[in-house]
Amino acid sequence: MAFRVPSSVASKAGIFQNFYRLVFNPLSSITRSISVDSRYFIQGSAEDIQLSRPVQLAGRKYLPGSFASGFPEQLSSPKEGFPLVLKARNNGELDRKGIQFWSECFKEQLPGLYENFRNGGAPVAVLIRGLPIKTSNDSSRFIEGLGFEFFSYKGGSGIRKQVDDFVLSGALDAPEYSVELHNDMSYSTVFPTKFVITCLKKSKFGGETGICSGRELTANLDADLKAKFERKGIRNLRCFVDKSEGTDCSWQRVLLTEDKNEAEKFLVANGYTFKWEGKTLVYWSDASPTITYPLTEEKLWFNQVHSCHASYFKAMPMYEGSDLADEKYPAHTIHADGDIIDPDDLDKVRRTGWSTAVGVSLEESDVLFLDNLAVLHSRLSFNGERVVTTANLY
């Protein structure tokens, strides 16, 4: 199965059309009720997935902003319904059912969940436990069965590799580093509407997945900060060297091509301004800090102003002691009018995000399905091997 990316910025409208069509019409027999189909799933509670130990945030090494004043001390445990917990029923007949069956069963639950969010309920974040998923191929088949279209990671800033037809690896950043809360690819001119994480191997310690409601984050952000960013906008800067430099942050890896002409075609088609500085590719685009959510028409904070800022990279172990100029990191953000972003504003965004986030410790075979437009996700540092797959969908 080939991944594809929309061919123009105008395709944002197409993404939202697909959002409506594929959420509300994946099967002809769909019910709009939020009630869980008890034939196949048992609805769990927040108690089932409470964090088993305190998870330090303030002063956590390699977590951007964690040493700033007012940073929350610990990551909160899940709240009731966020994420929603679905446990696959186990009995003789269901034990013989394959992954395609479970994929379709879950797909039938989605319309009711999105309708609940439209009516003021929690955004769609679902933890599915007890599925027969053991390998990346199992994960790929489950994703395929959901029937959504697949979004290429072309232009993605994270280090992820394709591991099967329909899935990528999780973030391959150093395990001692904590990936900040973010909506996947929200720095891009086009982006996925859904994000799925499947756990294949749990780390011995750490590796919690933090998630945050975009609605709650937006409501809790400082009003003056939001107004400033609405007025001044965000410029997303990217800087990628040639692969001959021997780094994962090459334009060839990010744009999935060895051909400069193909790279330029992609950038033009997706509304970027770019230039070559020798062998280094620099490109950028301007964006609003918010999107209008298609089902509710509410404005939600949707950007990676903090996690694509140079300060994000400076917190990484690989860049310790680096003297790079801010604009020479793989990504950096400034205001669209050219002004630098106040570090205090970045601290406020980070502090508010982690203050409203909850943490989940994924077990092996768990699937976490997230509405990427309305839910931010993250990965905290860990010890030992941790294997997850991810999928961007729309």
Residue pairs with C-beta under 8 A, 6 or more apart in sequence:
1 144
1 150
1 165
1 166
3 150
3 151
3 152
3 153
3 154
3 162
4 150
4 152
5 151
5 152
5 154
5 155
5 190
5 266
5 270
6 12
6 14
6 15
6 190
6 270
7 269
8 269
8 270
8 271
9 189
9 190
9 270
9 271
11 190
12 189
12 190
15 190
15 191
15 193
15 394
16 193
16 294
18 148
18 149
18 193
18 394
19 193
19 294
19 295
19 373
19 394
20 294
20 295
22 147
22 148
22 149
22 394
23 110
23 111
23 114
24 30
24 111
24 114
26 107
26 108
26 110
26 111
26 146
26 147
26 148
27 104
27 107
27 108
29 108
30 108
30 111
31 108
31 111
31 112
32 111
32 112
32 115
33 112
34 112
34 113
34 115
34 116
34 121
35 112
36 42
36 43
36 86
36 109
37 105
37 108
37 109
39 89
40 88
40 89
40 94
40 102
40 105
41 86
41 87
41 88
41 89
41 105
41 109
41 128
42 86
42 87
42 89
43 84
43 85
43 86
43 87
44 85
44 86
44 87
44 127
44 129
45 80
45 85
46 77
46 78
46 79
46 80
46 81
46 85
48 85
48 87
49 77
49 78
49 83
49 85
49 127
49 360
49 361
50 77
50 78
51 75
51 77
51 208
51 359
51 361
52 361
54 74
55 74
55 75
55 208
55 359
55 380
56 73
56 74
57 63
57 66
57 71
57 72
57 73
57 74
57 75
57 354
58 66
58 67
58 71
58 72
58 73
58 74
59 66
59 67
59 71
60 66
60 178
60 380
60 381
61 176
61 381
62 174
62 176
62 177
62 178
62 315
62 316
62 317
62 381
63 178
63 180
63 315
63 380
63 381
64 178
64 180
64 306
64 307
64 311
64 312
64 315
64 350
65 71
65 306
65 311
65 315
65 346
65 347
65 350
65 351
68 347
68 350
68 351
69 347
70 347
70 351
71 347
71 350
71 351
71 354
72 351
72 354
72 355
75 208
75 210
75 354
75 357
75 358
75 359
75 380
76 357
76 358
76 359
77 358
77 359
78 358
78 359
78 360
79 358
81 121
81 122
82 122
82 123
82 125
82 211
82 213
82 358
83 125
83 126
83 127
83 211
83 360
83 368
84 113
84 122
84 124
84 125
84 126
84 127
85 126
85 127
85 129
86 106
86 109
86 126
86 127
86 128
86 129
87 128
87 129
87 130
88 94
88 102
88 128
88 129
88 130
88 131
89 130
90 130
97 132
98 132
99 131
99 132
99 133
99 138
99 141
99 142
99 145
100 141
100 145
102 131
102 132
102 142
102 145
103 141
103 142
103 143
103 144
103 145
103 146
104 145
106 126
106 128
106 146
106 369
107 145
107 146
107 147
109 126
110 124
113 124
113 126
114 124
114 295
114 371
116 122
117 123
117 124
117 295
117 296
117 371
117 374
118 295
118 296
122 213
123 213
123 214
123 215
123 371
123 374
123 375
124 369
124 370
124 371
124 374
124 375
125 211
125 213
125 368
125 369
125 370
125 371
125 375
126 368
126 369
126 370
127 360
127 362
127 366
127 367
127 368
128 366
128 367
128 368
128 369
129 363
129 365
129 366
130 365
131 142
131 365
131 367
132 138
132 365
133 139
133 142
133 198
133 200
133 365
133 367
134 200
134 364
134 365
135 200
136 163
136 164
136 167
136 200
136 389
137 164
139 164
139 166
139 167
139 198
139 200
139 367
139 389
139 391
140 164
140 165
140 166
140 167
140 389
141 166
142 198
142 367
143 166
143 167
143 196
143 391
143 393
144 165
144 166
146 393
148 194
148 393
148 394
149 393
149 394
150 166
150 391
150 392
150 393
151 185
151 191
151 192
151 392
151 393
151 394
152 256
152 392
153 160
153 168
153 185
153 392
154 254
154 255
154 256
154 266
155 185
155 188
155 254
155 255
155 266
155 270
156 185
156 188
156 254
157 185
157 187
157 238
157 254
157 304
157 308
157 330
157 331
158 171
158 172
158 173
158 179
159 171
159 172
159 173
159 248
160 168
160 169
160 170
160 171
160 172
160 390
161 168
161 169
161 172
162 168
162 169
163 169
163 389
164 389
166 391
167 198
167 389
167 390
167 391
168 389
168 390
168 391
168 392
169 388
169 389
169 390
170 197
170 379
170 386
170 387
170 388
170 389
170 390
171 179
171 379
172 248
173 179
173 316
174 316
174 317
174 318
175 203
175 207
175 381
175 382
175 383
175 386
176 317
176 381
177 315
177 316
177 317
177 381
178 378
178 379
178 380
178 381
179 307
179 378
179 379
179 380
180 306
180 307
180 312
180 350
180 353
180 378
181 210
181 211
181 212
181 307
181 353
181 354
181 357
181 376
181 377
181 378
182 304
182 307
182 376
182 377
182 378
183 191
183 214
183 302
183 303
183 304
183 372
183 373
183 375
183 376
184 191
184 192
184 195
184 372
184 377
184 392
185 191
185 192
185 392
186 302
186 303
186 304
187 236
187 287
187 303
187 304
187 308
187 331
187 333
188 236
188 270
189 270
189 271
189 272
189 285
189 287
190 270
191 372
192 372
192 392
192 393
192 394
193 371
193 372
193 373
193 393
193 394
194 369
194 370
194 371
194 372
194 392
194 393
194 394
195 370
195 372
195 375
195 377
195 390
195 391
195 392
195 393
196 367
196 368
196 369
196 370
196 390
196 391
196 393
197 209
197 362
197 367
197 368
197 370
197 377
197 388
197 389
197 390
198 365
198 366
198 367
198 368
198 388
198 389
198 390
199 362
199 363
199 364
199 365
199 366
199 367
199 368
199 387
199 388
200 364
200 365
200 387
200 388
200 389
201 364
201 385
201 386
201 387
202 361
202 362
202 363
202 364
202 386
203 382
203 383
203 384
203 385
203 386
204 382
204 383
204 384
205 382
205 383
205 384
206 380
206 381
206 382
206 383
207 361
207 362
207 379
207 380
207 381
207 382
207 386
208 359
208 360
208 361
208 379
208 380
209 359
209 360
209 361
209 362
209 368
209 377
209 378
209 379
209 380
210 354
210 357
210 358
210 359
210 360
210 377
210 378
210 379
210 380
211 357
211 358
211 359
211 360
211 368
211 370
211 375
211 376
211 377
211 378
212 353
212 354
212 356
212 357
212 358
212 375
212 376
212 377
212 378
213 356
213 374
213 375
214 300
214 301
214 302
214 373
214 374
214 375
214 376
215 298
215 300
215 374
216 356
217 301
217 352
217 353
217 356
217 376
218 226
218 290
218 299
218 300
218 301
220 352
220 355
220 356
221 301
221 348
221 349
221 352
222 348
222 352
225 345
225 348
225 349
226 289
226 290
226 301
228 345
229 289
229 305
229 335
229 345
230 288
230 289
230 290
232 335
232 336
232 337
232 339
233 286
233 287
233 288
233 289
233 335
233 336
233 337
234 286
234 287
234 288
234 289
234 303
234 305
234 333
234 334
234 335
234 336
235 284
235 285
235 286
235 287
235 333
235 334
235 335
235 336
235 338
236 284
236 285
236 286
236 287
236 304
236 308
236 331
236 333
237 282
237 284
237 327
237 331
237 332
237 333
237 334
238 254
238 281
238 282
238 283
238 284
238 330
238 331
239 280
239 281
239 282
239 327
239 328
239 329
239 330
239 331
239 332
240 249
240 250
240 251
240 254
240 255
240 280
240 281
240 282
240 330
241 247
241 249
241 250
241 251
241 279
241 280
242 250
242 251
242 252
242 279
242 280
243 250
243 251
243 252
243 253
244 279
249 330
251 263
251 280
251 281
252 258
255 262
255 263
255 266
257 263
257 266
260 276
263 281
264 274
267 274
267 283
271 285
272 283
272 284
272 285
273 283
273 284
273 285
274 281
274 282
274 283
274 284
275 282
275 283
276 282
286 336
287 303
287 336
288 303
289 301
289 302
289 303
289 305
290 299
290 300
290 301
290 302
290 303
291 299
291 300
291 302
291 373
292 298
292 299
292 300
293 299
293 300
293 373
293 374
294 373
300 373
300 374
302 373
304 333
305 333
305 341
305 346
305 349
306 312
306 333
306 346
306 349
306 350
306 353
308 331
308 332
308 333
309 331
309 332
309 333
309 341
309 346
310 324
310 326
310 327
310 329
310 331
310 332
311 343
311 346
312 331
313 319
313 322
313 329
313 330
313 331
314 322
314 329
319 329
326 332
333 341
334 340
334 341
335 341
353 376
357 376
357 378
359 380
360 368
362 368
362 388
368 377
370 377
372 392
